[in-house]
């Protein structure tokens, strides 16, 4: 009987130590999860920043290309307009002059 009591006491002592160890591990898990969450958050922020910067660069390049194309189109249209003016200036002046004369003669 004494041996049985001693074994129960030893077993109880052993289980208490195991329980203490598990409680310590549980406490450490809270710290681990907090640290892991911080690490993951930092990692995701860095990845999001990389994606953002790449997209921003892509958009900036698109805007730059559009500006160059718009300027080229503007220059082309301006040259066409100046050429049309040079080619037709005298004809337009003559037409306007004739129109004014006709209006005055009708009155």
Backbone bond lengths (Angstrom), bond angles and torsions (degrees), N, CA, C in turn:
res aa  C-N    CA-C-N  psi(-1)  N-CA   C-N-CA  omega(-1)  CA-C   N-CA-C  phi
1 X - - - 1.438 - - 1.531 110.69 -
2 X 1.327 115.23 -40.37 1.448 120.14 178.86 1.529 110.51 -61.92
3 X 1.315 115.53 -40.16 1.465 120.42 177.95 1.524 111.00 -63.32
4 X 1.282 116.57 -39.05 1.455 121.24 179.75 1.529 110.14 -64.56
5 X 1.308 116.67 -42.76 1.466 120.82 179.39 1.524 109.49 -65.96
6 X 1.312 116.27 -42.69 1.464 120.93 178.76 1.539 109.78 -61.78
7 X 1.309 117.96 -43.66 1.466 122.02 179.39 1.528 110.74 -63.93
8 X 1.321 116.76 -40.58 1.469 120.87 178.48 1.519 110.00 -64.97
9 X 1.325 117.00 -42.03 1.470 121.37 178.88 1.532 109.43 -63.98
10 X 1.318 116.99 -45.27 1.472 121.62 179.11 1.535 110.80 -63.31
11 X 1.306 115.12 -42.86 1.458 119.89 178.54 1.527 110.24 -63.96
12 X 1.324 116.93 -41.75 1.461 121.42 177.81 1.525 110.33 -62.10
13 X 1.323 115.91 -44.04 1.463 121.23 178.75 1.530 110.77 -61.21
14 X 1.313 116.06 -44.71 1.464 121.94 179.31 1.528 111.24 -61.25
15 X 1.330 115.87 -45.26 1.461 120.84 -178.34 1.531 111.36 -68.17
16 X 1.332 116.30 -33.65 1.461 119.51 177.00 1.544 109.76 -65.43
17 X 1.324 115.96 -41.71 1.466 120.06 177.37 1.524 111.11 -63.32
18 X 1.318 116.14 -42.92 1.463 120.07 177.64 1.525 110.71 -62.53
19 X 1.330 116.56 -42.00 1.452 121.48 178.74 1.527 110.43 -63.47
20 X 1.328 117.46 -42.35 1.467 122.11 177.50 1.524 109.96 -60.43
21 X 1.330 115.45 -44.08 1.463 120.81 179.78 1.532 110.01 -61.87
22 X 1.320 117.81 -43.54 1.463 122.00 178.91 1.531 111.62 -65.21
23 X 1.342 116.57 -38.54 1.456 119.85 177.24 1.525 111.02 -65.13
24 X 1.334 116.77 -39.25 1.469 121.17 176.40 1.524 110.34 -62.65
25 X 1.318 116.64 -43.43 1.464 120.99 178.01 1.528 110.63 -62.30
26 X 1.327 116.08 -39.34 1.459 121.13 179.09 1.528 109.74 -62.62
27 X 1.322 116.87 -42.87 1.465 121.62 178.17 1.529 110.30 -62.82
28 X 1.307 115.79 -42.13 1.460 120.43 179.51 1.527 111.38 -67.39
29 X 1.316 116.95 -31.15 1.469 119.62 177.98 1.525 111.33 -62.07
30 X 1.346 116.52 -38.82 1.470 119.93 177.03 1.511 110.81 -58.29
31 X 1.322 116.66 -45.89 1.469 121.63 177.49 1.522 110.66 -63.35
32 X 1.309 114.97 -44.49 1.460 120.03 -179.83 1.526 110.88 -59.10
33 X 1.337 116.41 -45.83 1.469 119.71 -179.44 1.525 111.46 -64.12
34 X 1.335 117.13 -39.38 1.464 120.07 177.78 1.529 110.65 -63.08
35 X 1.307 116.31 -46.18 1.466 120.65 179.71 1.533 110.98 -64.99
36 X 1.311 115.01 -41.99 1.469 119.65 -179.99 1.535 110.44 -64.35
37 X 1.326 115.95 -39.85 1.467 120.66 178.62 1.528 109.79 -63.03
38 X 1.344 117.37 -43.92 1.461 121.36 177.89 1.522 111.00 -61.37
39 X 1.335 115.79 -43.47 1.468 119.84 -179.51 1.528 110.85 -63.25
40 X 1.332 116.23 -46.18 1.464 120.32 -179.88 1.524 111.54 -64.37
41 X 1.329 116.00 -40.70 1.457 120.46 178.79 1.529 110.25 -61.04
42 X 1.321 116.46 -45.09 1.465 121.08 178.22 1.529 110.69 -61.80
43 X 1.318 115.69 -44.59 1.464 121.34 -179.94 1.534 111.17 -60.70
44 X 1.343 116.45 -45.18 1.464 120.30 -179.49 1.525 111.42 -67.90
45 X 1.325 116.98 -37.09 1.467 119.99 177.79 1.523 110.83 -64.13
46 X 1.331 115.98 -42.26 1.473 119.76 178.55 1.523 110.67 -63.41
47 X 1.326 116.34 -42.59 1.470 120.67 178.86 1.525 110.65 -64.32
48 X 1.338 116.26 -42.92 1.467 120.17 178.86 1.524 110.50 -63.39
49 X 1.320 116.85 -38.39 1.464 120.89 178.66 1.528 110.83 -64.74
50 X 1.336 116.83 -41.17 1.467 120.81 177.64 1.527 110.35 -61.78
51 X 1.331 116.16 -45.83 1.472 120.83 -179.91 1.529 109.67 -62.99
52 X 1.333 116.58 -44.14 1.461 121.45 179.71 1.522 110.51 -60.33
53 X 1.332 117.05 -47.73 1.469 120.84 -178.58 1.522 111.44 -63.83
54 X 1.327 117.06 -39.86 1.467 120.17 178.56 1.527 110.37 -64.27
55 X 1.321 116.89 -43.63 1.474 121.49 179.70 1.526 110.58 -66.15
56 X 1.336 116.32 -40.26 1.466 120.54 178.80 1.524 110.19 -62.69
57 X 1.320 116.06 -43.22 1.467 120.09 179.08 1.527 110.07 -62.60
58 X 1.328 116.39 -42.13 1.460 121.08 178.68 1.532 110.88 -61.39
59 X 1.322 116.79 -44.55 1.465 120.91 179.75 1.530 110.65 -66.67
60 X 1.340 116.68 -42.33 1.464 120.29 177.91 1.527 110.92 -59.60
61 X 1.323 116.73 -41.38 1.465 120.55 177.68 1.520 111.11 -64.40
62 X 1.331 117.03 -40.75 1.466 120.72 178.33 1.525 110.50 -62.90
63 X 1.326 116.30 -42.80 1.467 120.48 179.08 1.525 110.25 -63.53
64 X 1.316 116.20 -44.10 1.460 120.50 179.57 1.533 110.76 -60.92
65 X 1.328 116.37 -45.37 1.465 120.31 178.52 1.527 111.14 -61.93
66 X 1.339 116.63 -40.77 1.465 120.93 179.15 1.527 110.60 -64.95
67 X 1.333 116.79 -38.14 1.465 120.10 178.09 1.532 110.75 -63.87
68 X 1.317 115.89 -43.82 1.472 120.06 179.57 1.524 110.02 -62.69
69 X 1.331 117.05 -44.93 1.463 121.10 -179.91 1.521 110.88 -64.17
70 X 1.337 116.97 -42.36 1.467 120.42 -179.97 1.520 110.96 -63.72
71 X 1.328 116.33 -41.44 1.462 119.52 179.10 1.526 110.66 -64.47
72 X 1.323 116.80 -41.30 1.464 120.72 178.49 1.529 110.30 -63.57
73 X 1.339 116.82 -42.90 1.473 120.38 177.84 1.520 110.82 -62.89
74 X 1.340 116.35 -41.91 1.463 121.23 179.01 1.527 110.30 -60.35
75 X 1.329 115.80 -48.38 1.471 120.09 -179.95 1.528 110.88 -60.31
76 X 1.321 117.02 -41.52 1.462 121.31 179.76 1.528 110.55 -63.09
77 X 1.324 116.98 -47.85 1.472 121.07 -179.80 1.524 110.85 -64.55
78 X 1.334 117.10 -39.08 1.462 120.79 178.35 1.523 110.55 -62.90
79 X 1.326 116.58 -43.92 1.460 120.37 178.43 1.532 111.11 -63.35
80 X 1.343 116.77 -41.07 1.465 120.21 177.96 1.523 111.01 -62.95
81 X 1.339 116.30 -41.55 1.458 121.15 179.42 1.527 111.04 -65.56
82 X 1.336 117.15 -43.67 1.467 120.53 178.19 1.532 110.83 -63.91
83 X 1.317 117.03 -39.53 1.469 120.76 178.48 1.529 110.15 -65.15
84 X 1.341 116.06 -44.17 1.465 119.52 178.92 1.518 110.28 -61.90
85 X 1.340 117.76 -39.02 1.459 121.07 178.46 1.524 110.42 -64.51
86 X 1.345 116.49 -47.77 1.473 119.92 -179.79 1.530 111.37 -61.64
87 X 1.350 115.45 -42.34 1.470 119.82 -177.94 1.530 112.72 -69.15
88 X 1.329 117.50 -33.78 1.467 120.34 -171.82 1.514 114.90 -111.92
89 X 1.313 117.90 0.53 1.460 121.90 -175.10 1.528 111.50 -54.52
90 X 1.292 116.72 -51.93 1.466 120.07 -176.94 1.526 111.52 -64.95
91 X 1.316 116.49 -40.24 1.463 120.53 178.96 1.525 110.11 -64.26
92 X 1.296 117.50 -41.21 1.476 121.24 -179.62 1.540 110.61 -66.34
93 X 1.323 115.20 -41.65 1.479 118.73 178.44 1.525 109.92 -62.53
94 X 1.334 115.68 -44.89 1.472 119.45 178.93 1.526 111.00 -62.04
95 X 1.318 116.88 -44.10 1.469 120.73 179.25 1.518 111.29 -61.15
96 X 1.316 117.15 -43.94 1.467 121.01 178.85 1.541 110.80 -64.21
97 X 1.303 114.93 -41.47 1.469 119.50 179.03 1.525 110.13 -61.62
98 X 1.320 115.98 -47.52 1.476 120.85 179.49 1.525 110.63 -61.72
99 X 1.316 117.88 -40.59 1.459 122.46 179.92 1.531 110.07 -62.47
100 X 1.330 115.38 -45.05 1.470 119.37 179.73 1.528 111.30 -63.46
101 X 1.326 116.40 -39.43 1.472 121.03 179.10 1.530 109.28 -64.05
102 X 1.325 116.91 -44.92 1.465 121.00 -178.91 1.530 110.52 -62.13
103 X 1.287 117.25 -40.40 1.466 120.13 -179.62 1.537 109.53 -65.65
104 X 1.319 116.65 -41.12 1.452 119.90 -178.39 1.526 110.99 -68.20
105 X 1.326 116.28 -35.17 1.470 120.56 -179.85 1.533 110.42 -71.86
106 X 1.279 118.63 -28.96 1.461 121.64 179.97 1.522 111.21 -74.09
107 X 1.280 116.83 -25.66 1.459 119.48 -176.26 1.446 110.05 -81.11
